Amino acid sequence: MPTTDPSLLAQISEDYYLNKLSFGEISDKYQVSRYLINKYLNEAVKNGIVKIEIAQTASRNSQLEQVFKEKFPKTACYIIQDDATATATEELLSNYAANFVVKHLEKGPHIVGMTWGETMYSMIDAITTNPLDQVKFTQFVGENMKYNSTAGSVRIVERAAKKVAGEFLTLPAPLYLSDDAVRHGLYNAVSIKQTMDVAKKMDTVLTGLGTIASLESIAIWNQNLNRLFPEVRLGEVAGMIFGRPYDINGKILNLDSDKTVGLPLNNILGVQKRIGVVRSKAKSKAAIGALRGQFLTDLIMSESLAYRILNESEEN
């Protein structure tokens, strides 16, 4: 039998899971602490008041994963079997990635750095879990300036935190600043220093992979590509990760002229768990470069993308 009034458990669960109220809003409404809200939600699941179901389970291609393990031994690859349509496959990928991330975050307190994009948005949207109130989400590079998108940098960390009742920090700065003095001076601003100090302690990174085309789709960056990447031949860019361009062999192309606002690349690559998710087959070259550059500890992808990577990696 539940130790708390079942009707109260049901009301709080309805507000959290269905009405999408935050812990703060629920706390104000019922005059209870965040600790008790977490306790009540867990109690509601335990006693059958809330039932969480996963609609579809993704199947993995273990044979193909073994091939990748031999070819790219530094990155654990999780290859999801294709469904009947591309849309259905993308949904399976998002669901698998969401469950993979939640299982990792359930193991204890975490500081999680997040990037942006539709792939990250879909993964977060697929999370169905009890609160993970010991998780803190943070930006670790600046805002990509895609303000008209729900998959922008700030919105992603905010949405992730709300989804699991965690905390979040934003980095109120643009992704790039071409003026070196201004960029370095920015790190002394109180609001930016606070986020950067937390980001330096992150133990997990969640990211998609970008392309130069995705950067060109944002007007402010497209108009200033030569200033942002003065020593980079754009035709050599296979992908973008953490704001930095790299080639098909995994070489970062702007190490000596990095205009990115945020943590240095060495700090990011020192994070213990770096989880990447790629849905689009058009990002095969970006995936090859990321695998060769060992930018990620874990990479989740579709079966069709995996086959394309194998074919193209033989050619390049």
C-alpha positions as CSV (number, residue, x, y, z in Angstrom):
1,M,0.0,0.0,0.0
2,P,1.2,3.5,-0.8
3,T,2.4,5.5,2.2
4,T,0.9,8.7,0.7
5,D,-2.6,9.5,-0.3
6,P,-3.1,7.9,-3.7
7,S,-5.1,10.9,-5.0
8,L,-2.3,13.2,-4.2
9,L,0.2,10.9,-6.0
10,A,-2.2,10.9,-9.0
11,Q,-2.6,14.7,-9.1
12,I,1.2,15.3,-8.8
13,S,1.9,12.7,-11.5
14,E,-0.7,14.1,-13.8
15,D,0.8,17.6,-13.4
16,Y,4.3,16.4,-14.0
17,Y,3.8,13.8,-16.8
18,L,0.8,15.2,-18.6
19,N,0.6,18.9,-17.8
20,K,4.4,19.2,-18.1
21,L,4.7,21.4,-14.9
22,S,8.2,21.9,-13.6
23,F,9.3,20.8,-10.1
24,G,9.2,24.5,-9.1
25,E,5.6,24.9,-10.3
26,I,4.5,21.7,-8.6
27,S,6.2,22.7,-5.4
28,D,4.4,26.1,-5.4
29,K,1.0,24.4,-6.2
30,Y,1.1,21.7,-3.5
31,Q,3.5,23.4,-1.0
32,V,5.9,20.4,-1.0
33,S,9.7,20.2,-1.5
34,R,11.5,19.0,-4.6
35,Y,12.7,16.0,-2.6
36,L,9.1,15.0,-1.8
37,I,8.0,15.5,-5.4
38,N,10.7,13.1,-6.5
39,K,9.7,10.7,-3.8
40,Y,6.0,10.9,-4.7
41,L,6.6,10.3,-8.4
42,N,8.7,7.3,-7.7
43,E,6.1,6.0,-5.3
44,A,3.4,6.5,-8.0
45,V,5.3,4.3,-10.4
46,K,6.1,1.7,-7.8
47,N,2.4,1.4,-6.8
48,G,1.0,1.3,-10.3
49,I,-0.6,4.7,-10.3
50,V,1.8,5.7,-13.1
51,K,2.7,3.1,-15.8
52,I,5.5,3.9,-18.2
53,E,5.6,1.9,-21.4
54,I,8.1,1.9,-24.3
55,A,6.1,1.6,-27.5
56,Q,8.8,0.2,-29.7
57,T,12.1,-1.6,-29.1
58,A,15.0,-1.1,-31.4
59,S,16.9,-4.1,-32.7
60,R,20.7,-3.8,-33.2
61,N,22.9,-5.3,-35.9
62,S,25.5,-7.1,-33.7
63,Q,27.4,-8.4,-36.7
64,L,27.8,-5.0,-38.2
65,E,28.8,-3.6,-34.7
66,Q,31.6,-6.1,-34.6
67,V,32.9,-4.9,-37.9
68,F,32.9,-1.3,-36.6
69,K,34.6,-2.5,-33.4
70,E,37.5,-3.8,-35.4
71,K,37.7,-0.9,-37.8
72,F,37.1,1.9,-35.2
73,P,38.2,0.4,-31.9
74,K,38.2,3.6,-29.9
75,T,34.5,4.3,-30.4
76,A,31.7,2.0,-29.2
77,C,29.2,1.9,-32.1
78,Y,25.5,1.0,-31.6
79,I,23.9,0.3,-34.9
80,I,20.1,0.2,-35.1
81,Q,18.4,-2.0,-37.7
82,D,16.4,0.0,-40.3
83,D,12.6,0.0,-40.2
84,A,10.3,0.2,-43.2
85,T,10.6,3.9,-43.6
86,A,13.2,6.6,-42.9
87,T,10.8,8.3,-40.4
88,A,10.3,5.1,-38.5
89,T,14.0,4.4,-38.4
90,E,14.7,7.9,-37.0
91,E,12.1,7.3,-34.3
92,L,13.8,4.1,-33.3
93,L,17.1,5.8,-33.2
94,S,15.8,8.6,-31.0
95,N,14.1,6.1,-28.6
96,Y,17.2,4.0,-28.4
97,A,19.4,7.0,-27.8
98,A,17.1,8.4,-25.1
99,N,17.1,5.0,-23.2
100,F,20.9,4.7,-23.6
101,V,21.4,8.2,-22.2
102,V,18.9,7.7,-19.3
103,K,20.6,4.5,-18.2
104,H,23.9,6.3,-18.1
105,L,22.5,9.3,-16.1
106,E,20.6,7.1,-13.6
107,K,23.9,5.8,-12.2
108,G,24.6,9.0,-10.2
109,P,25.2,12.7,-10.2
110,H,26.2,14.1,-13.6
111,I,27.1,17.3,-15.3
112,V,26.1,17.0,-18.9
113,G,27.2,19.2,-21.7
114,M,24.8,19.5,-24.7
115,T,25.0,20.8,-28.2
116,W,22.1,21.6,-30.4
117,G,20.2,20.3,-33.5
118,E,17.1,18.4,-34.5
119,T,18.7,15.1,-33.5
120,M,19.3,16.2,-30.0
121,Y,15.8,17.7,-29.8
122,S,14.2,14.4,-30.9
123,M,16.3,12.4,-28.5
124,I,15.3,14.6,-25.6
125,D,11.7,14.4,-26.7
126,A,11.8,10.6,-26.6
127,I,12.9,10.5,-22.9
128,T,10.3,9.0,-20.6
129,T,11.7,8.5,-17.1
130,N,11.4,9.3,-13.5
131,P,13.1,12.5,-12.4
132,L,16.8,12.6,-12.5
133,D,17.3,15.5,-10.1
134,Q,21.0,14.9,-9.6
135,V,21.7,15.8,-13.3
136,K,22.8,19.3,-14.3
137,F,22.8,20.3,-18.0
138,T,25.0,23.0,-19.4
139,Q,26.1,24.7,-22.6
140,F,29.9,24.5,-23.1
141,V,30.0,26.4,-26.4
142,G,28.1,29.5,-27.3
143,E,24.7,30.0,-28.9
144,N,24.4,28.9,-32.6
145,M,22.1,31.9,-33.2
146,K,19.3,29.8,-34.6
147,Y,16.7,31.6,-32.6
148,N,13.8,30.7,-34.7
149,S,14.3,27.0,-34.0
150,T,13.3,24.9,-31.0
151,A,16.5,23.0,-31.5
152,G,18.7,26.0,-30.7
153,S,21.5,25.8,-28.1
154,V,19.7,27.5,-25.1
155,R,16.4,25.7,-25.8
156,I,18.0,22.3,-25.9
157,V,19.6,22.5,-22.4
158,E,16.5,24.0,-21.0
159,R,14.3,21.3,-22.5
160,A,16.6,18.5,-21.3
161,A,16.6,19.8,-17.8
162,K,12.8,20.2,-17.7
163,K,12.3,16.7,-19.1
164,V,14.1,15.1,-16.2
165,A,13.6,17.8,-13.5
166,G,17.2,18.7,-13.5
167,E,19.1,22.0,-13.5
168,F,20.5,23.9,-16.4
169,L,23.0,26.6,-17.2
170,T,23.3,28.6,-20.4
171,L,26.2,30.4,-22.0
172,P,25.0,33.9,-23.0
173,A,27.4,34.4,-25.9
174,P,27.5,33.7,-29.6
175,L,29.1,30.5,-30.9
176,Y,31.9,32.5,-32.7
177,L,33.7,35.8,-32.2
178,S,36.3,36.6,-34.7
179,D,38.0,39.3,-32.5
180,D,40.4,37.4,-30.3
181,A,40.7,40.1,-27.7
182,V,36.9,40.5,-27.3
183,R,36.4,36.7,-27.2
184,H,39.0,36.2,-24.4
185,G,37.7,39.2,-22.5
186,L,34.2,37.7,-22.6
187,Y,35.3,34.9,-20.3
188,N,35.7,37.4,-17.4
189,A,31.9,38.2,-17.5
190,V,30.3,36.8,-14.4
191,S,27.4,35.0,-16.1
192,I,29.8,33.4,-18.6
193,K,32.4,32.5,-16.0
194,Q,29.8,30.7,-13.9
195,T,28.7,28.4,-16.8
196,M,32.3,27.8,-17.9
197,D,33.3,26.8,-14.4
198,V,30.6,24.2,-14.3
199,A,31.2,23.0,-17.9
200,K,34.9,22.3,-17.0
201,K,33.5,19.7,-14.5
202,M,31.2,17.9,-17.0
203,D,31.6,14.2,-17.2
204,T,29.2,13.6,-20.1
205,V,28.7,15.2,-23.5
206,L,25.7,14.7,-25.8
207,T,26.0,15.8,-29.4
208,G,25.0,15.4,-33.0
209,L,27.3,15.9,-35.9
210,G,27.1,19.0,-38.1
211,T,28.1,19.9,-41.6
212,I,29.4,23.1,-43.2
213,A,26.0,23.3,-44.9
214,S,24.2,23.5,-41.5
215,L,26.4,26.5,-40.6
216,E,25.7,28.1,-43.9
217,S,22.0,27.9,-43.3
218,I,22.4,30.5,-40.5
219,A,22.7,33.9,-42.1
220,I,25.1,35.6,-39.6
221,W,27.7,32.8,-39.9
222,N,27.2,32.3,-43.7
223,Q,28.1,36.0,-44.2
224,N,31.3,35.7,-42.2
225,L,32.7,32.3,-43.0
226,N,36.1,33.7,-44.1
227,R,36.5,35.6,-40.9
228,L,35.5,32.7,-38.7
229,F,37.7,30.1,-40.5
230,P,40.5,32.2,-42.0
231,E,42.9,29.3,-42.5
232,V,40.3,26.6,-43.5
233,R,39.6,25.4,-47.0
234,L,35.9,24.9,-46.8
235,G,35.9,22.2,-49.5
236,E,37.9,20.0,-47.1
237,V,35.3,20.2,-44.3
238,A,33.7,16.8,-43.8
239,G,31.9,17.7,-40.6
240,M,31.5,20.0,-37.6
241,I,31.7,19.0,-34.0
242,F,31.6,21.3,-30.9
243,G,31.7,24.2,-33.4
244,R,34.9,23.1,-35.0
245,P,35.4,21.9,-38.6
246,Y,37.3,18.7,-39.4
247,D,38.2,16.7,-42.5
248,I,37.5,13.2,-43.6
249,N,40.5,11.9,-41.6
250,G,39.4,13.5,-38.4
251,K,41.8,16.4,-38.4
252,I,40.5,19.6,-36.8
253,L,41.1,22.3,-39.4
254,N,41.1,25.4,-37.3
255,L,43.3,24.5,-34.3
256,D,45.6,27.5,-34.8
257,S,42.7,30.0,-35.6
258,D,39.8,28.8,-33.4
259,K,37.2,31.5,-33.0
260,T,34.8,29.3,-31.0
261,V,33.4,30.7,-27.8
262,G,33.5,28.1,-25.1
263,L,35.6,25.3,-23.7
264,P,38.9,24.6,-25.5
265,L,38.7,21.4,-27.6
266,N,41.3,19.6,-25.4
267,N,39.0,20.0,-22.4
268,I,36.0,18.7,-24.3
269,L,37.9,15.7,-25.7
270,G,39.0,14.9,-22.1
271,V,35.4,14.3,-21.0
272,Q,34.9,10.7,-19.9
273,K,31.7,10.0,-21.8
274,R,31.1,11.6,-25.2
275,I,27.9,10.3,-26.8
276,G,27.0,11.1,-30.4
277,V,23.8,10.4,-32.3
278,V,23.6,10.6,-36.1
279,R,20.3,10.1,-38.0
280,S,21.0,11.4,-41.5
281,K,22.7,9.2,-44.2
282,A,23.9,12.5,-45.7
283,K,26.3,12.8,-42.7
284,S,28.3,9.8,-43.7
285,K,31.5,11.8,-44.3
286,A,31.0,13.7,-41.0
287,A,30.6,10.3,-39.2
288,I,33.8,8.9,-40.9
289,G,35.8,11.9,-39.8
290,A,34.4,11.8,-36.3
291,L,35.3,8.1,-36.0
292,R,38.8,8.5,-37.3
293,G,39.4,11.6,-35.1
294,Q,38.1,9.6,-32.0
295,F,36.0,12.6,-31.0
296,L,33.3,10.3,-29.4
297,T,33.4,7.4,-27.0
298,D,30.0,6.2,-28.2
299,L,28.1,6.7,-31.5
300,I,24.5,5.7,-32.2
301,M,23.5,5.4,-35.9
302,S,21.2,3.6,-38.3
303,E,22.1,0.4,-40.2
304,S,21.9,2.2,-43.6
305,L,24.3,4.9,-42.4
306,A,26.7,2.3,-41.1
307,Y,26.8,0.5,-44.5
308,R,27.4,3.8,-46.2
309,I,30.3,4.6,-43.8
310,L,31.9,1.3,-44.6
311,N,31.7,1.8,-48.3
312,E,32.9,5.4,-48.3
313,S,35.7,4.8,-45.8
314,E,37.2,2.3,-48.3
315,E,37.1,5.0,-51.0
316,N,38.5,7.9,-48.8
